[in-house]
C-alpha cells in the first residue's frame, strides 16, 4: 500500500496529535518532499518525536522511511497511464485562475508602488528565491531599480530604507523570512519600506507584518488531489505583473523594451474566474 492508503487504514488509531499531523500532511504534502523532520514538525506545530511516532504508527520505521514512500507514491502517480495529460490539465486550470488576481485592488496598489519606487528589493528563500530572482530580472529589464536581496542584504539595508522603497517577499506558506521582516519592522518608523507579500496561504505568518498581500492559486488552496509545483504559479504571476507594469510605464510615456510593449495585459483577460482571495547578490546592485 502507498502512504495515503496506510494513513487511511490507521485513522481509527490516531491520537489527537496524529490527527493534526495527518490533516497537515494532507494539506501540505509538498512539505514532506522538501523538509526535514525538524522543519516539518515546527511547521505543523508538533514535536519531532510526535512526528516520528506518527510515521511508526502507520507502518514506517521513521520519518525518512515515510518521506521516501511519499516520494515513490508521487513518482508512480506521475508516470502512470494518462497522468502526464492530467497533470498538464491541472497546471492549465491553475494558470487560468491567475489573471483574475490582476483585477484586485492589491495588484493595482503594488503596480503603483513599483512604478514610483526609489529602490525595489525582491526576496525569497528556497524555491521561492527563483520567483524573486525572476521578478528582479524583469523589473531591471523595465529600467526599474531592483535587486534580488538575500536575508543578509536586507539586514544591511535596514539602515538605509526609506518610505519610497519597496520590498517584495515571495513565500508560499513558510515563515522562514519572518525574523528578517520583523527586523525591518523594528527599524525607524519614518524609514519603513513598503512590504508586499506574494503568497499562497491566507493565514501566512508574514501577513500581519506586510502592508499588502497578494494571494495566488496553487494546488493546495484550490483543493486539487495531485501535487503541482507552486512556483509555476508564482512565475506566471511575475511575467503577467511585469507586463502590467510595462503598460503602466508606457502610458506615462516611459521608453521601455519593445518586448514588454507588445506583451498582452492580463487585465484584458476574459477569464473572470476568481482565485480565492542561494542567495543572490550580496551587494546593492540596482543596475
C-alpha positions as CSV (number, residue, x, y, z in Angstrom):
1,X,0.0,0.0,0.0
2,X,1.1,3.6,-0.6
3,X,1.4,6.0,2.3
4,X,-2.0,7.6,1.7
5,X,-3.6,4.1,2.0
6,X,-1.6,3.4,5.1
7,X,-2.8,6.6,6.7
8,X,-6.4,5.8,5.8
9,X,-6.1,2.3,7.2
10,X,-4.7,3.5,10.6
11,X,-7.0,6.6,11.1
12,X,-9.1,4.8,13.8
13,X,-6.0,4.5,15.9
14,X,-4.9,8.2,15.6
15,X,-4.4,10.3,18.7
16,X,-5.3,14.0,18.6
17,X,-1.7,14.8,17.7
18,X,-1.7,12.1,15.0
19,X,-4.9,13.7,13.6
20,X,-3.2,17.1,13.5
21,X,-0.2,15.7,11.7
22,X,-2.5,13.8,9.2
23,X,-4.5,16.9,8.4
24,X,-1.3,19.0,7.9
25,X,0.2,16.3,5.6
26,X,-3.0,16.2,3.5
27,X,-2.9,20.0,3.1
28,X,0.9,20.3,2.8
29,X,2.1,17.1,1.0
30,X,4.8,19.1,-0.8
31,X,6.4,20.0,2.5
32,X,7.2,16.3,3.1
33,X,9.1,16.2,-0.2
34,X,11.4,19.1,0.8
35,X,11.5,19.5,4.6
36,X,13.5,17.6,7.3
37,X,11.6,16.1,10.2
38,X,12.7,19.1,12.4
39,X,11.4,21.7,10.0
40,X,8.2,19.8,9.3
41,X,7.5,19.3,13.0
42,X,7.9,23.0,13.6
43,X,5.7,23.8,10.6
44,X,3.0,21.5,11.8
45,X,3.2,22.7,15.4
46,X,4.2,19.3,16.9
47,X,7.3,17.8,18.4
48,X,9.8,15.8,16.3
49,X,9.2,12.7,18.4
50,X,5.5,13.0,17.8
51,X,6.1,13.1,14.0
52,X,8.3,10.0,14.3
53,X,5.6,8.2,16.3
54,X,3.0,9.1,13.7
55,X,5.2,7.6,10.9
56,X,5.8,4.4,13.0
57,X,2.1,4.1,13.8
58,X,1.2,3.9,10.1
59,X,3.9,1.3,9.4
60,X,7.2,3.0,8.7
61,X,10.5,2.9,10.6
62,X,10.6,6.6,10.9
63,X,10.2,9.9,9.0
64,X,12.9,9.2,6.5
65,X,11.2,5.9,5.5
66,X,7.8,7.7,5.3
67,X,9.1,10.6,3.2
68,X,10.7,8.1,0.8
69,X,7.4,6.3,0.4
70,X,5.6,9.5,-0.2
71,X,8.1,10.4,-3.0
72,X,7.7,7.0,-4.6
73,X,3.9,7.3,-4.5
74,X,4.1,10.6,-6.2
75,X,6.6,9.3,-8.8
76,X,4.3,6.4,-9.5
77,X,1.3,8.7,-9.9
78,X,3.2,11.0,-12.3
79,X,4.3,8.0,-14.5
80,X,1.0,6.1,-14.5
81,X,-1.1,5.9,-17.7
82,X,-2.6,9.2,-18.6
83,X,-1.0,11.0,-15.7
84,X,1.0,13.4,-17.8
85,X,-2.1,14.6,-19.6
86,X,-3.9,15.0,-16.3
87,X,-1.0,17.0,-14.8
88,X,-0.8,19.4,-17.7
89,X,-4.6,20.0,-17.5
90,X,-4.2,20.7,-13.8
91,X,-1.5,23.2,-14.4
92,X,-3.7,24.8,-17.0
93,X,-6.5,25.1,-14.5
94,X,-4.2,26.9,-12.1
95,X,-2.8,29.2,-14.8
96,X,-6.3,30.2,-16.0
97,X,-7.1,31.4,-12.5
98,X,-4.1,33.8,-12.2
99,X,-5.4,36.7,-14.5
100,X,-8.3,37.2,-12.0
101,X,-5.7,38.2,-9.4
102,X,-4.9,41.2,-11.5
103,X,-8.4,42.6,-11.0
104,X,-7.8,43.1,-7.3
105,X,-7.0,46.4,-5.6
106,X,-3.9,44.8,-4.1
107,X,-2.2,44.3,-7.5
108,X,-3.2,47.8,-8.7
109,X,-1.7,49.2,-5.5
110,X,1.6,47.2,-5.9
111,X,1.9,48.3,-9.6
112,X,1.7,52.0,-8.5
113,X,4.2,51.4,-5.7
114,X,6.7,49.7,-8.1
115,X,6.3,52.5,-10.7
116,X,7.2,55.2,-8.1
117,X,9.7,53.2,-6.0
118,X,13.1,54.6,-5.2
119,X,14.6,51.1,-4.8
120,X,13.0,47.7,-5.1
121,X,14.1,44.6,-3.2
122,X,12.8,41.2,-4.2
123,X,13.4,38.3,-1.8
124,X,12.6,34.7,-1.2
125,X,14.2,31.5,0.2
126,X,14.4,28.0,-1.1
127,X,12.3,27.6,-4.3
128,X,10.6,31.0,-3.8
129,X,14.0,32.6,-4.4
130,X,13.6,31.6,-8.0
131,X,10.5,33.6,-8.4
132,X,12.1,36.6,-6.6
133,X,15.1,36.5,-8.9
134,X,12.7,36.4,-12.0
135,X,10.8,39.3,-10.6
136,X,14.1,41.2,-10.1
137,X,15.3,40.4,-13.6
138,X,12.1,41.6,-15.2
139,X,12.0,44.8,-13.2
140,X,15.6,45.6,-14.3
141,X,14.6,44.9,-17.9
142,X,11.9,47.6,-17.5
143,X,14.5,50.0,-16.2
144,X,13.4,49.8,-12.5
145,X,16.0,50.0,-9.7
146,X,15.5,46.4,-8.5
147,X,17.8,43.7,-7.0
148,X,17.4,40.2,-5.7
149,X,18.1,40.6,-1.9
150,X,19.4,37.8,0.3
151,X,18.5,38.0,4.0
152,X,22.0,39.4,4.7
153,X,21.4,42.2,2.2
154,X,18.0,43.1,3.7
155,X,19.5,43.2,7.2
156,X,22.1,45.7,5.9
157,X,19.5,47.7,4.1
158,X,17.5,48.3,7.2
159,X,19.8,51.3,7.9
160,X,19.1,52.9,4.5
161,X,15.5,52.1,3.8
162,X,13.1,55.0,3.1
163,X,9.3,55.1,2.7
164,X,9.9,55.2,-1.0
165,X,11.5,51.7,-1.1
166,X,9.5,48.5,-1.8
167,X,10.3,45.0,-0.5
168,X,8.6,42.2,-2.4
169,X,8.6,39.0,-0.5
170,X,7.9,35.7,-2.3
171,X,6.8,33.0,0.1
172,X,4.2,30.3,-0.5
173,X,3.5,29.4,3.1
174,X,6.8,29.3,5.1
175,X,7.7,31.6,8.0
176,X,11.5,31.3,7.1
177,X,11.6,35.1,6.4
178,X,9.7,36.1,9.5
179,X,12.7,37.1,11.5
180,X,14.1,39.2,8.7
181,X,10.8,41.0,8.2
182,X,10.4,41.6,11.9
183,X,13.9,43.1,11.9
184,X,12.8,45.5,9.2
185,X,9.7,46.4,11.1
186,X,11.8,47.2,14.2
187,X,13.6,49.9,12.3
188,X,12.9,53.7,12.4
189,X,9.2,54.1,11.7
190,X,9.9,57.1,9.5
191,X,12.1,54.9,7.3
192,X,9.9,51.9,6.8
193,X,9.8,50.4,3.3
194,X,6.6,49.2,1.8
195,X,6.4,45.4,2.2
196,X,4.4,43.4,-0.3
197,X,3.8,39.6,0.3
198,X,3.2,37.3,-2.6
199,X,1.9,34.1,-1.1
200,X,-0.4,31.1,-1.4
201,X,-1.9,31.0,2.1
202,X,-4.4,33.4,3.5
203,X,-3.1,32.7,7.0
204,X,0.6,33.3,6.1
205,X,2.7,34.1,9.1
206,X,4.1,37.2,7.4
207,X,0.6,38.6,6.5
208,X,0.3,40.9,9.6
209,X,3.9,42.2,9.1
210,X,3.2,43.2,5.5
211,X,1.5,46.3,4.1
212,X,-0.1,44.3,1.3
213,X,-0.6,40.6,0.5
214,X,-1.4,39.0,-2.9
215,X,-2.7,35.5,-2.8
216,X,-2.0,33.2,-5.7
217,X,-3.8,30.0,-6.6
218,X,-1.9,26.7,-6.2
219,X,-2.9,23.0,-5.9
220,X,-3.4,23.2,-2.2
221,X,-5.6,26.2,-1.8
222,X,-7.6,25.0,-4.8
223,X,-8.0,21.6,-3.1
224,X,-6.6,19.6,-6.0
225,X,-5.8,16.0,-5.5
226,X,-2.4,16.0,-7.1
227,X,0.9,17.7,-6.3
228,X,1.8,20.6,-8.6
229,X,4.9,22.9,-8.3
230,X,3.7,26.1,-6.7
231,X,6.5,28.2,-8.2
232,X,4.8,27.8,-11.6
233,X,2.0,29.9,-10.3
234,X,4.4,32.5,-8.9
235,X,6.5,32.7,-12.1
236,X,3.4,33.2,-14.2
237,X,2.4,35.9,-11.9
238,X,5.8,37.6,-12.2
239,X,5.5,37.6,-16.0
240,X,2.0,39.0,-16.1
241,X,2.8,41.5,-13.4
242,X,5.8,42.7,-15.4
243,X,3.6,43.2,-18.4
244,X,1.2,45.2,-16.3
245,X,4.0,47.4,-15.0
246,X,5.2,47.8,-18.6
247,X,1.7,49.0,-19.7
248,X,1.6,51.5,-16.9
249,X,5.1,52.8,-17.7
250,X,4.1,53.0,-21.4
251,X,1.0,55.0,-20.6
252,X,3.3,57.5,-18.7
253,X,5.5,57.9,-21.8
254,X,8.4,55.9,-20.4
255,X,10.6,54.4,-23.1
256,X,10.8,50.6,-22.4
257,X,12.0,47.5,-24.1
258,X,9.7,46.7,-27.1
259,X,9.2,43.1,-26.0
260,X,7.3,44.4,-23.0
261,X,5.3,46.9,-25.0
262,X,3.8,44.1,-27.1
263,X,3.0,41.9,-24.2
264,X,-0.7,41.4,-23.5
265,X,-2.1,42.9,-20.4
266,X,-3.6,40.3,-18.0
267,X,-6.2,42.9,-17.1
268,X,-7.8,42.4,-20.5
269,X,-8.4,38.7,-19.9
270,X,-11.9,37.4,-20.4
271,X,-11.4,34.8,-17.8
272,X,-13.1,36.2,-14.7
273,X,-12.8,33.1,-12.6
274,X,-11.7,34.3,-9.1
275,X,-8.7,32.9,-7.4
276,X,-9.7,32.6,-3.7
277,X,-8.9,35.6,-2.0
278,X,21.2,30.7,-3.0
279,X,21.3,33.6,-2.0
280,X,21.7,36.1,-4.8
281,X,23.7,39.3,-5.0
282,X,25.3,40.4,-1.8
283,X,25.6,44.0,-2.8
284,X,23.1,46.7,-3.5
285,X,23.2,46.4,-7.3
286,X,20.4,48.4,-8.9
287,X,21.9,48.5,-12.3
